[in-house]
Amino acid sequence: MSEGRGGSLQVRHFYQKAKIPLELRLVLGRIGFSKIIKTSALVKDSLPVQLWGKSEIQKLERISSSQRKNYIQEELRSMPCLILTDGLPYPRSVKQYAKERRIALFITELTKSKGKAQLRKIFSTYAIPQHVLSGGLLTIFGQGILILGDSGVGKSESALELISRGHLFVSDDIVQIQKDAGGKLVGSAAPLSRNFMEIRGLGIINIQKIFGDKSICPKTEVDLIIMLKRWKEGKEYDRLGLKFPESRQILGVDVPKISIPVAPGRNIATLIEVACKVFMLKQKGYHAAREITKKLDRALAIR
């Protein structure tokens, strides 16, 4: 595999990028250069390579040989390479383990803190996988609700009414979605549009200035998608709601989706609130349509 943004890179590519800023020196030649450094699941303050300093070496010197072996195996088991800071020499046991497991070893004269700072700069160029959608994102009844639909269907106007009812605003128009370390989808606003919303006839408004700090949520997990669709005359819609929500895949995760037909006179904000409540009840096992179907079946059975 070759170097790739938001995915992975080989140790050889990492060495090419890091050898000057980290002042790296090779210990075992090019052993381990074909190993892969995974960058697709990076989270804040995490590093996909191992960095040791004086404290780790001193610990190795204090413990017994058997404990030392276990410590090295545990620390380096899934690491593609190891960097030793402060120009410290590698213990023989570390070099032997690295050679056997084809783990690249490097030395730098930098301190551990300076080494970490340089590594963060290098790996900051490898972005967490991100999906960008045109829609709105709010927190409604504690659930992260992604509101999608055709242009002009009323997404922003509905979101504005929901905010006025006390629900929390995350993003309007552009929603950035990333997968966190636990595999959950987290949505936020683009930096330039954070706190802003565009309303036809009013232009761009600042939600934080109008409704206050308590109306804003910087990010939220994406629990449900609500798709607003224009009402089409003659089209048949599910009137009982016997079907569970559809789903839409984002970054490999299936997100439940409820479609709401929008027609003149329908209060979209209220429908969205009710859809959220219905979804939450279904998660708890309650299904109103099934309940009324059971009652109807019992009534017919009596006859």
C-alpha positions in Angstrom: 0.0 0.0 0.0 1.1 3.5 -0.7 0.7 6.8 1.1 -2.9 8.0 1.2 -4.7 10.9 2.8 -7.1 9.8 5.5 -6.1 6.1 5.1 -2.7 4.8 5.7 1.0 5.2 4.7 4.0 3.0 4.7 6.8 3.5 7.3 9.2 4.4 4.4 6.9 7.3 3.5 6.7 8.4 7.1 10.5 8.3 7.3 10.7 10.6 4.3 8.3 13.1 5.8 9.7 12.9 9.4 13.5 12.4 9.0 14.2 16.2 8.8 11.7 17.7 11.2 12.4 14.9 13.8 16.1 14.6 13.0 15.6 10.8 12.7 18.4 8.3 12.5 18.0 4.7 11.5 18.8 1.9 14.0 18.1 -1.3 12.0 18.5 0.1 8.5 15.3 -0.2 6.5 13.8 -3.1 8.5 10.1 -2.5 8.9 9.8 0.0 6.1 7.0 -1.9 4.4 4.8 -1.9 7.5 1.6 0.2 7.4 0.9 3.2 9.7 -2.9 3.6 10.0 -4.1 7.2 9.9 -7.8 6.7 9.2 -8.8 6.4 12.8 -6.8 9.2 14.3 -8.4 11.2 17.1 -7.2 14.3 18.9 -3.9 13.8 20.7 -3.5 10.2 19.5 -0.3 9.1 17.6 -0.2 6.0 15.4 3.5 5.4 16.1 5.3 4.7 19.4 7.5 7.4 21.1 9.7 6.5 24.0 11.7 8.7 26.3 13.8 8.5 29.4 10.9 7.2 31.6 10.3 4.2 29.4 14.0 3.3 29.3 14.4 3.7 33.1 11.4 1.5 33.6 13.0 -1.2 31.4 16.2 -1.0 33.5 14.2 -1.4 36.8 12.2 -4.5 36.0 13.2 -8.1 35.7 14.1 -9.7 32.4 10.8 -11.6 32.2 8.8 -8.5 33.0 10.9 -6.6 30.4 10.0 -9.1 27.7 6.3 -8.8 28.5 6.5 -5.0 28.6 8.2 -4.8 25.2 5.7 -7.3 23.6 2.7 -5.4 25.1 3.9 -2.0 24.0 5.2 -2.9 20.5 2.7 -5.6 19.5 0.7 -3.5 17.1 3.1 -0.7 16.5 4.7 -0.3 13.0 7.7 1.7 14.4 9.3 3.0 17.5 11.1 6.3 18.0 13.5 6.8 20.9 14.0 10.4 22.0 16.8 12.3 23.7 19.4 10.4 21.6 19.2 7.5 24.0 20.6 4.1 22.9 18.2 1.2 22.5 18.4 -1.7 25.0 19.5 -4.9 23.4 16.2 -6.6 24.2 14.2 -3.9 22.3 16.5 -4.2 19.2 16.2 -7.9 19.2 12.4 -7.9 19.5 12.1 -5.2 16.8 14.4 -7.2 14.4 12.4 -10.4 14.9 9.1 -8.6 14.4 10.3 -6.3 11.6 9.6 -3.1 13.5 11.4 0.0 12.3 13.5 1.7 15.0 14.5 5.4 14.9 16.5 7.7 17.2 16.0 11.4 17.6 18.0 14.0 19.6 14.7 15.8 20.3 13.0 15.6 23.7 9.9 13.5 24.0 7.6 16.6 24.2 9.2 18.2 21.1 9.1 14.9 19.3 5.3 14.6 20.0 4.8 18.1 18.8 6.5 17.4 15.5 4.6 14.1 15.1 1.3 15.9 15.6 2.1 18.4 12.9 3.0 15.5 10.5 -0.1 13.5 11.2 -2.4 16.5 11.2 -2.2 16.4 7.4 -4.0 13.0 7.4 -7.6 13.9 7.9 -10.1 11.8 9.6 -12.5 10.4 7.0 -15.3 12.9 6.5 -18.6 13.1 4.7 -20.2 16.5 3.8 -23.9 16.8 3.3 -26.2 19.6 2.4 -28.8 19.8 5.2 -29.4 20.8 8.8 -28.4 19.2 12.0 -30.1 19.7 15.4 -30.3 18.0 18.7 -34.0 17.2 19.3 -35.0 15.5 22.6 -31.4 14.5 23.1 -31.2 12.9 19.6 -28.9 14.1 16.8 -31.3 14.7 13.9 -30.0 15.2 10.4 -32.6 17.0 8.3 -32.3 16.5 4.5 -34.5 17.3 1.6 -34.9 19.2 -1.7 -33.8 22.8 -2.0 -36.6 25.1 -1.0 -38.6 22.4 0.8 -38.3 24.2 4.2 -35.4 22.7 6.0 -34.0 25.9 7.4 -37.4 27.4 8.3 -38.3 24.2 10.1 -35.0 24.2 11.9 -35.5 27.8 13.0 -38.9 27.0 14.5 -37.5 24.0 16.3 -34.7 26.1 17.8 -37.3 28.6 18.9 -39.0 25.7 20.7 -35.8 25.0 22.7 -34.0 22.4 20.6 -30.3 22.9 19.9 -28.7 24.1 16.7 -25.6 22.4 15.3 -25.4 23.3 11.6 -27.3 24.6 8.6 -26.7 24.0 4.9 -23.3 22.3 5.3 -23.0 19.4 7.7 -19.6 17.7 8.3 -19.8 14.1 9.5 -16.9 12.1 10.9 -16.6 8.7 12.5 -15.2 8.8 16.1 -12.9 6.3 17.7 -15.9 4.2 18.8 -17.3 4.0 15.2 -20.2 6.4 15.9 -21.0 9.2 13.4 -20.5 12.7 14.8 -21.8 15.8 12.9 -20.7 19.4 13.2 -20.8 22.7 11.2 -18.1 23.9 8.9 -15.9 26.4 10.7 -17.0 29.3 8.4 -20.7 28.7 8.8 -20.7 27.8 12.5 -23.7 29.4 14.4 -25.1 30.8 11.1 -28.3 30.0 9.2 -29.7 31.3 5.9 -33.4 32.1 5.8 -35.1 33.2 2.6 -36.3 36.8 3.0 -34.1 37.4 6.0 -30.7 36.4 4.7 -28.0 35.1 7.0 -28.7 35.2 10.7 -26.6 34.3 13.7 -28.5 31.8 15.9 -26.2 32.3 18.9 -26.7 36.1 18.9 -30.5 35.7 18.5 -31.3 32.8 20.8 -28.2 32.8 23.1 -25.4 30.4 23.9 -27.8 27.7 25.3 -29.3 27.3 21.8 -26.0 26.0 20.3 -24.5 22.5 20.3 -21.1 22.4 18.7 -21.4 18.7 17.6 -23.7 15.7 18.1 -23.9 12.0 17.2 -26.1 11.4 14.2 -29.0 9.2 15.4 -31.7 9.7 12.8 -32.1 11.2 9.3 -35.4 12.9 8.5 -35.9 13.3 4.7 -38.4 16.0 3.7 -40.0 15.2 0.4 -42.4 17.3 -1.6 -46.0 15.9 -1.6 -46.8 14.4 -4.9 -50.5 14.2 -5.9 -51.6 10.7 -6.6 -48.6 9.0 -4.9 -49.5 6.5 -2.1 -47.9 7.0 1.3 -47.6 4.7 4.2 -50.5 5.8 6.4 -50.2 3.4 9.3 -46.4 3.5 9.6 -46.1 -0.3 9.8 -42.7 -0.1 8.2 -39.7 0.7 10.4 -37.6 3.5 9.1 -35.4 3.1 6.1 -31.7 3.6 6.4 -28.9 5.5 4.7 -25.3 4.5 4.8 -22.8 7.2 5.8 -19.1 6.3 6.1 -20.1 2.7 6.3 -22.6 3.2 9.1 -26.4 2.6 8.6 -28.4 5.5 9.9 -32.2 5.1 10.3 -34.2 7.4 8.0 -37.8 8.6 8.1 -39.3 10.3 5.1 -41.9 13.0 5.6 -44.0 14.3 2.7 -44.3 18.0 2.8 -47.5 19.7 1.6 -49.0 23.2 2.1 -50.5 23.6 5.5 -48.5 20.9 7.2 -46.5 22.1 10.3 -43.1 20.6 9.4 -41.5 21.4 12.7 -44.2 19.6 14.7 -44.0 16.6 12.3 -40.3 16.4 12.9 -40.8 16.5 16.7 -43.4 13.8 16.5 -41.2 11.7 14.1 -38.4 11.9 16.7 -40.7 10.8 19.5 -42.0 7.9 17.3 -38.4 6.8 16.6 -37.5 7.0 20.3 -40.5 4.9 21.2 -39.7 2.3 18.5 -36.2 2.0 20.0 -37.9 1.2 23.3 -40.1 -1.5 21.6 -43.3 0.5 21.3 -45.0 0.6 17.9 -48.4 2.4 17.7 -49.4 1.0 14.3 -48.8 -2.5 15.5 -50.8 -1.9 18.7 -53.8 -0.7 16.7 -53.5 -3.6 14.3 -53.5 -6.0 17.2 -56.7 -4.3 18.6 -58.3 -4.6 15.2 -57.4 -8.2 14.9 -58.9 -8.9 18.4 -62.1 -7.1 17.5 -62.5 -9.1 14.3 -61.8 -12.3 16.2 -64.6 -11.6 18.6 -67.1 -11.2 15.7 
